[in-house]
């Protein structure tokens, strides 16, 4: 006789259902809907976890049509996705400067509008120059990085009092992200196989960004607005003046928080400025030698700032991260040409088809990540 209680599939279903209901109870279905939209659809399916998906995979393919060498394509791709490096700057800005009585929703809404406009311009004006294309891509990735960062800050606040919900939420987000990244790679492989216009995929962010804006206007993020009791800690750039509409402060800067954590604010401003500067240099047609030198100088300045502004133990850890990132060389553009060049272009290459390179090779990495998430969920969550 079939025993549902001892059946592994039924047990897995019941446990998954219990955890999902736990998240709905702690976070609320509205906030969980925003999390699914941001983390699964926008960040994983559309952006592939940061630099892939429906808008990341076509970058190298579209830039290669302009006849640029692999080194220049790699530099432009790095500039396009450099919005992720602005997370420290976005974080301190949203913490200190409030708009409309909120610290997170206005930034998410503003960057989502930028992303929608940039996506429309890419699709409507294509073909554009590689440099205009790169700048527009930067503003497409900016709302994805912003919504991802500020949403993470909100669910850290919401799960602060629940020890069980944090690993459950992590598994839920990571499992869904792996699944949707896999779906994006399969879809991109089909599009490449049938020679569909890849620029059309830059319409993909428009719908989720629009839905995010609508849900934020309906306060599905659940962000508490500034209250009249907060007036003693609020000020704006004009000094001790705060602009209110009734009891809601419309604009201001939390100077107490800035003075209390001034080292963190200075460091975040420095990292953000360096990221913007190196991105701007990448758009210029400078030799890779000059760009390499600028990157080394920027890394040295950051390391010095770590030891001047932070505790020595934290500074050593961050220095290790910087050195590790320096030693991690990105070869996405070069490997794409190496694997997919035809025999007449590179006889020694493996000569994979582009759809195989995108879908099959990319899917293997996603499936291994999925195995890691399942392993964590089964053996390490408790």
C-alpha positions, -999 to 999 in steps of 0.1 A, spaced: 0 0 0 13 35 -9 23 53 22 23 91 18 40 97 51 71 78 42 72 88 6 103 111 0 84 132 -26 55 138 -3 78 146 26 97 171 4 64 187 -7 51 190 29 84 205 41 85 230 12 49 240 18 56 245 55 86 267 48 67 287 22 39 293 46 64 303 72 78 330 49 43 342 40 36 345 77 68 364 86 73 385 55 37 388 42 25 377 8 29 413 -5 65 416 4 72 380 -8 56 389 -41 80 418 -45 109 395 -36 99 370 -62 96 397 -88 129 413 -80 151 383 -72 137 356 -95 123 374 -125 143 406 -127 177 396 -113 178 359 -122 157 355 -154 163 390 -170 199 396 -157 211 361 -151 223 368 -115 242 399 -125 258 396 -160 238 369 -178 202 361 -186 182 377 -213 201 410 -212 236 398 -202 242 370 -227 236 392 -259 262 418 -249 292 400 -264 271 388 -294 259 423 -302 292 441 -295 310 416 -318 289 428 -347 307 462 -345 341 446 -354 357 455 -320 385 432 -307 379 409 -278 398 431 -254 377 462 -262 345 441 -260 356 428 -225 362 464 -213 328 476 -225 310 447 -210 327 454 -177 317 490 -179 281 480 -187 277 458 -156 297 482 -133 264 494 -118 268 464 -94 300 481 -80 279 511 -70 261 492 -43 281 507 -14 273 542 -27 236 534 -32 235 519 3 248 549 21 228 573 0 196 555 7 205 553 44 212 590 48 190 608 23 153 603 25 127 613 -1 90 614 4 95 601 39 111 569 27 147 557 24 144 529 -1 113 530 -23 121 564 -40 155 551 -51 140 519 -64 113 538 -83 137 564 -98 162 538 -110 134 516 -124 122 546 -145 158 550 -158 159 513 -167 127 514 -186 138 544 -206 172 529 -214 156 496 -225 132 514 -248 161 534 -263 182 503 -269 154 486 -288 141 517 -306 175 531 -317 194 499 -324 219 497 -341 237 523 -320 274 528 -315 291 504 -291 297 532 -266 262 545 -266 250 509 -262 273 504 -232 260 536 -214 224 526 -220 232 491 -206 247 507 -175 213 523 -168 195 490 -175 216 472 -149 214 501 -124 178 494 -113 185 457 -110 215 463 -87 195 490 -67 163 469 -62 184 438 -53 204 457 -26 175 476 -10 152 446 -10 179 426 7 181 453 33 143 451 39 142 414 43 171 415 67 150 439 88 119 417 85 137 385 95 157 400 124 135 383 150 132 349 133 162 325 132 144 299 111 132 322 84 166 334 73 180 301 60 146 293 46 145 326 27 180 321 15 171 286 1 139 300 -15 157 329 -32 187 308 -44 167 279 -57 143 302 -76 173 321 -90 190 290 -103 157 278 -119 151 311 -137 187 315 -148 184 280 -164 152 290 -181 169 322 -195 198 302 -209 175 277 -226 155 306 -241 186 323 -253 199 291 -269 166 288 -288 168 325 -299 203 320 -312 194 288 -330 165 304 -349 185 337 -355 160 359 -337 170 396 -332 189 396 -299 182 433 -294 146 424 -288 155 409 -255 162 443 -241 124 447 -239 125 420 -211 132 444 -182 104 467 -191 75 446 -177 91 436 -143 104 472 -138 69 486 -144 54 461 -120 79 469 -94 71 506 -97 33 499 -93 38 476 -63 61 502 -46 35 529 -51 10 506 -34 35 502 -5 40 464 -10 76 468 3 62 477 37 86 505 44 78 526 74 77 563 65 94 589 87 73 600 116 70 634 134 90 618 163 120 616 140 122 653 135 150 657 160 173 636 139 163 649 105 180 677 86 187 685 50 214 701 29 201 736 38 211 731 75 184 726 102 156 730 78 134 701 68 107 701 41 74 686 54 41 679 38 19 677 69 36 652 92 56 635 64 92 648 58 96 650 21 134 656 19 163 656 42 196 641 53 201 622 85 232 641 97 234 622 130 238 589 112 264 604 89 284 618 118 281 586 138 293 564 109 314 589 90 342 564 83 318 541 65 302 570 45 336 583 34 348 548 24 315 541 4 318 575 -14 354 567 -22 346 532 -36 317 547 -56 338 575 -70 365 550 -80 340 528 -97 325 557 -117 360 570 -127 373 536 -139 340 531 -159 345 565 -175 381 556 -184 369 523 -199 346 543 -223 377 562 -236 398 545 -262 428 542 -239 453 514 -242 449 484 -218 482 494 -202 468 527 -190 436 511 -178 456 484 -159 477 511 -143 445 531 -133 430 500 -118 462 493 -97 462 529 -85 425 527 -76 430 494 -57 460 509 -38 439 539 -28 411 516 -15 435 495 5 450 526 21 415 538 29 407 505 46 435 507 70 430 544 77 392 543 83 384 508 95 395 484 122 427 466 113 411 432 113 383 443 90 408 461 68 429 430 64 399 410 53 388 436 28 423 438 15 423 401 9 390 405 -11 405 432 -32 436 411 -40 414 381 -48 393 402 -72 425 416 -89 438 381 -94 404 369 -109 407 378 -146 375 380 -166 379 364 -200 342 361 -211 347 379 -245 380 360 -253 365 326 -243 334 333 -264 355 338 -295 378 309 -286 350 284 -283 328 296 -312 352 308 -339 349 288 -371 378 267 -386 389 294 -410 392 320 -381 409 297 -355 417 261 -367 429 249 -333 396 259 -315 368 235 -305 344 252 -329 313 249 -307 281 264 -320 269 296 -303 237 280 -289 258 251 -274 282 276 -258 253 297 -243 228 270 -233 246 238 -227 279 251 -211 260 277 -192 234 252 -180 260 229 -165 272 256 -142 236 265 -131 228 228 -125 259 225 -103 248 256 -84 214 241 -80 229 209 -65 248 231 -41 216 249 -30 197 215 -25 227 201 -6 227 231 17 189 229 21 189 192 30 221 188 52 231 223 64 200 244 70 197 233 107 
